[in-house]
């Protein structure tokens, strides 16, 4: 019976320590995780916008300068190679 009382006391101390840790986590870490999730969402939006702007820039080069992104033709003014983000 004494062994069970010792184990019960140890479990009660462990439970109390776990509750303190959980309170700390909720106060300190959880807000940072929410900020990180918002940042990921914002970065996704910014990346999609950048891809669309890049594509419209390539279309402008095609229209105004007769640019061909797949290969360079003799007499082309633009000598760079196009990169399309995935």
N, C-alpha and C positions, 0 to 999 in steps of 0.2 A: 504494500500500500504506500509506503514511503517513497518508493521509486516512482510511482504514478504521480504523487504530489510534486516531486522534483521535476518531472517531465512537464507537468501542467504549468508550473511556475516558469520554466524555461520557455514554453510555448507562449505564455502570456507576455513575457518580456520581448520575445521575437515579434509578436503581433503588434505590440506598442511601437517598437522600432520601425516596423513596416508601415504603420499608419503615419508616423512622422515623416518617413521618406516619401510616401505618397503625397502628403500635404505639400512638402517641398517641391516635388515634381510638378504638381498642379499649379503651384504659384510661380515657379521659376522657368520650367522647361516648356510647359504646354503653350504659353504665349509665343515662344520662339518657334515652335513647330508650326503654329498657325501663320506666323509671318513668313516662314519658309514656303508653306503651301501657296500663299498669296504671291510670293516672288516667282515660284514656278509657273503659276498661271499667267502672270504678267509677262514673263519671258517667252512663253508659248505664243502669246498674242503679238509681242514685238517681233518674234521670228517670222510668224506668218505674214505680218505687214512687210517686213524686209524682203521676203521672197516675192511678194506681189509687186513691190516697187522695183526689184531687180528685173523681174520679167517685163514690166512696162518699160524699163530702161533699154532692155534688149530689143523690144519691139520698136522703140524710137530709133535705135541705131540701125535696125533693118530698114525702116521707112526713110530716114533722112540720109543715111550714108551707104545704103545698099549692102549692109553688113550681113555676112553669112556666118552663123556661130559654129557650124560643124567643120568648116575648113576655110583656109585662106585662099583667095583667088588672086591671080596676077592683077596688079593695079589697085588692090584694096588699100584704102587709106588707114584703116584700123588694123593693127598687126597683132593685137592680143587675142587670147583664146577665152571663150566664154565659159564660165562656171555656173552651173545651175544647182542651187541647193536642193537637197532631197527632203 
